[in-house]
Amino acid sequence: MTLITSLGLLAVIENSLAAIFGSDPIILPEAVTKCAVLIGPYDIRITANQLLALTASVALLLVLDLVIHRTAIGREMRARAEDHLLAATCGINPESVLRFAFATSGFFGTLGGAIVALDLGCDPYMGTVVGLKAFAACVIGSIRSLRGAVVGGFLVGLLENLVAGYISTTFKTAIVLTLLALMLLFRPNGLLVPVVERKV
């Protein structure tokens, strides 16, 4: 129910923005995007935007990891995610935890969108494909672990680039969604969470 509601709200927001601002993508000037750094003898090029996005992403992930694992509210969030009834019994206020979680996710989601826009440009529908890939990364790594989601993100990025380099860029998203479907069927807890055997 929550997922369906979120997708419906996403569609409303995206189409409202398109109606107000137009659906044409906005790209940063070439003078910015063409600045590149050469790495090693293989002529690997990283644009200034990509370097900034990488640096900002690492910094934000470190901050979020510290909040989740080193603060009281982070411990409460993990406790509620593990067992919300037991957490409430222990005196954790579920409403305050939920409010903090939504505020945090909105804050980091906004910064994540700005980071993506640095490299790919900005348009009202930019979050759809990126959001699906982010969801796939969380499922592949572990939807219950930030570090697992980061590992899943690297795997998704590596898979996309291998498919684009050796097969075709047309199949990049299709391969990721296929892997997502397989993970949901056979390993829904993710690669970094042990399989829990069902007891009869």
C-alpha positions as CSV (number, residue, x, y, z in Angstrom):
1,M,0.0,0.0,0.0
2,T,2.8,2.4,0.9
3,L,4.7,1.6,-2.3
4,I,1.7,2.1,-4.5
5,T,0.8,5.4,-2.8
6,S,4.4,6.6,-3.2
7,L,4.4,5.8,-6.9
8,G,1.1,7.6,-7.4
9,L,2.4,10.7,-5.5
10,L,5.6,10.6,-7.6
11,A,3.5,10.6,-10.8
12,V,1.5,13.6,-9.5
13,I,4.6,15.6,-8.6
14,E,6.5,14.8,-11.8
15,N,3.6,15.8,-14.1
16,S,2.8,18.9,-12.1
17,L,6.5,20.0,-12.4
18,A,6.3,19.3,-16.2
19,A,3.1,21.3,-16.6
20,I,4.6,24.3,-14.7
21,F,8.3,24.3,-15.9
22,G,8.1,22.2,-19.1
23,S,9.6,18.8,-19.7
24,D,12.7,19.8,-21.7
25,P,15.9,18.7,-19.9
26,I,18.3,21.3,-18.6
27,I,22.0,20.5,-19.2
28,L,24.9,22.3,-17.6
29,P,27.1,24.4,-19.9
30,E,29.7,22.5,-21.9
31,A,32.5,24.6,-20.4
32,V,31.7,22.9,-17.1
33,T,31.0,19.3,-18.2
34,K,34.0,19.1,-20.6
35,C,36.6,19.7,-17.9
36,A,38.1,16.3,-17.4
37,V,40.9,14.7,-15.4
38,L,43.0,12.0,-17.0
39,I,43.9,9.0,-14.8
40,G,46.7,6.6,-15.5
41,P,48.0,5.3,-18.9
42,Y,44.5,4.2,-20.0
43,D,43.2,7.6,-20.8
44,I,40.3,7.3,-18.2
45,R,38.4,10.5,-18.2
46,I,36.5,11.8,-15.2
47,T,34.7,15.1,-15.7
48,A,34.7,17.8,-13.0
49,N,31.0,17.2,-12.5
50,Q,31.6,13.4,-12.0
51,L,34.4,14.1,-9.6
52,L,32.3,16.5,-7.6
53,A,29.4,14.0,-7.6
54,L,31.7,11.2,-6.4
55,T,33.2,13.3,-3.6
56,A,29.8,14.6,-2.4
57,S,28.3,11.1,-2.5
58,V,31.1,9.6,-0.4
59,A,30.8,12.5,2.1
60,L,27.0,12.2,2.4
61,L,27.2,8.4,2.8
62,L,29.7,8.8,5.6
63,V,27.5,11.3,7.4
64,L,24.4,9.1,7.0
65,D,26.3,6.1,8.2
66,L,27.5,8.0,11.3
67,V,23.9,9.2,12.0
68,I,22.5,5.7,11.7
69,H,25.2,3.8,13.7
70,R,26.6,6.5,16.1
71,T,23.6,8.5,17.4
72,A,20.6,7.7,19.7
73,I,18.0,8.5,17.0
74,G,19.9,6.2,14.6
75,R,19.7,3.4,17.1
76,E,16.0,4.0,17.6
77,M,15.5,3.9,13.8
78,R,17.3,0.6,13.5
79,A,15.3,-0.8,16.5
80,R,12.0,0.2,15.0
81,A,13.0,-1.2,11.6
82,E,13.9,-4.5,13.3
83,D,10.7,-4.9,15.4
84,H,8.4,-1.9,15.7
85,L,6.3,-3.5,18.5
86,L,9.2,-4.3,20.7
87,A,10.8,-0.9,20.0
88,A,7.5,0.8,21.2
89,T,7.5,-1.5,24.3
90,C,11.0,-0.3,25.1
91,G,9.8,3.3,25.1
92,I,10.8,4.4,21.6
93,N,8.4,7.0,20.2
94,P,7.5,5.7,16.8
95,E,6.1,9.0,15.5
96,S,9.3,10.9,16.3
97,V,11.4,8.2,14.6
98,L,9.2,8.2,11.5
99,R,9.3,12.0,11.3
100,F,13.1,12.0,11.5
101,A,13.4,9.2,9.0
102,F,11.1,11.0,6.5
103,A,13.0,14.3,7.0
104,T,16.3,12.6,6.6
105,S,15.3,10.7,3.5
106,G,13.9,13.9,1.9
107,F,17.1,15.8,2.7
108,F,19.4,13.2,1.3
109,G,17.0,12.5,-1.7
110,T,17.2,16.2,-2.6
111,L,21.0,16.2,-2.5
112,G,21.1,13.0,-4.4
113,G,18.9,14.5,-7.1
114,A,21.3,17.5,-7.3
115,I,24.2,15.1,-7.7
116,V,22.6,13.2,-10.5
117,A,21.6,16.4,-12.2
118,L,25.3,17.5,-12.3
119,D,26.1,14.6,-14.6
120,L,22.9,13.7,-16.4
121,G,21.0,17.0,-16.5
122,C,17.7,17.9,-14.9
123,D,14.1,17.2,-16.0
124,P,10.8,16.5,-14.2
125,Y,11.1,12.7,-14.9
126,M,14.7,12.2,-14.0
127,G,13.9,10.5,-10.7
128,T,11.9,7.6,-12.2
129,V,14.8,5.5,-13.8
130,V,17.3,6.6,-11.1
131,G,14.8,5.7,-8.4
132,L,14.3,2.2,-9.9
133,K,18.0,1.6,-10.1
134,A,18.5,2.8,-6.5
135,F,15.7,0.5,-5.4
136,A,17.4,-2.4,-7.3
137,A,20.7,-1.5,-5.6
138,C,19.1,-1.7,-2.2
139,V,17.4,-5.0,-2.9
140,I,20.6,-6.5,-4.4
141,G,22.8,-5.4,-1.5
142,S,20.4,-5.4,1.4
143,I,17.4,-3.2,1.8
144,R,18.0,-3.3,5.6
145,S,21.6,-2.1,5.5
146,L,23.1,1.2,4.2
147,R,26.4,-0.5,3.6
148,G,24.7,-3.3,1.7
149,A,22.9,-0.8,-0.4
150,V,26.2,0.9,-1.3
151,V,27.6,-2.4,-2.3
152,G,24.5,-3.1,-4.4
153,G,24.9,0.3,-6.0
154,F,28.5,-0.5,-7.1
155,L,27.3,-3.8,-8.5
156,V,24.5,-2.2,-10.5
157,G,26.9,0.4,-11.9
158,L,29.5,-2.2,-12.8
159,L,26.8,-4.4,-14.5
160,E,25.4,-1.4,-16.4
161,N,28.8,-0.4,-17.8
162,L,29.7,-4.0,-18.7
163,V,26.5,-4.4,-20.6
164,A,26.9,-1.0,-22.3
165,G,30.5,-1.8,-23.2
166,Y,30.1,-5.4,-24.4
167,I,26.5,-5.6,-25.6
168,S,24.6,-2.4,-26.0
169,T,23.5,0.7,-24.1
170,T,19.9,-0.2,-25.0
171,F,19.9,-3.1,-22.5
172,K,21.4,-1.3,-19.5
173,T,18.1,-0.7,-17.7
174,A,16.5,-4.0,-18.8
175,I,19.4,-6.0,-17.3
176,V,19.2,-4.2,-14.0
177,L,15.4,-4.7,-13.8
178,T,15.8,-8.4,-14.7
179,L,18.4,-8.8,-11.9
180,L,16.0,-7.0,-9.5
181,A,13.2,-9.4,-10.4
182,L,15.5,-12.4,-9.8
183,M,16.6,-11.1,-6.5
184,L,13.1,-10.5,-5.3
185,L,12.2,-14.0,-6.3
186,F,15.2,-16.0,-5.0
187,R,17.0,-13.7,-2.5
188,P,14.7,-10.9,-1.3
189,N,16.9,-10.2,1.8
190,G,19.8,-9.2,-0.4
191,L,23.3,-10.6,-1.0
192,L,24.7,-9.4,2.3
193,V,22.0,-10.8,4.6
194,P,22.2,-14.5,5.4
195,V,19.3,-16.6,4.1
196,V,16.8,-17.3,6.9
197,E,15.5,-20.9,6.7
198,R,11.8,-21.2,7.2
199,K,11.0,-23.5,10.1
200,V,7.9,-25.7,9.7
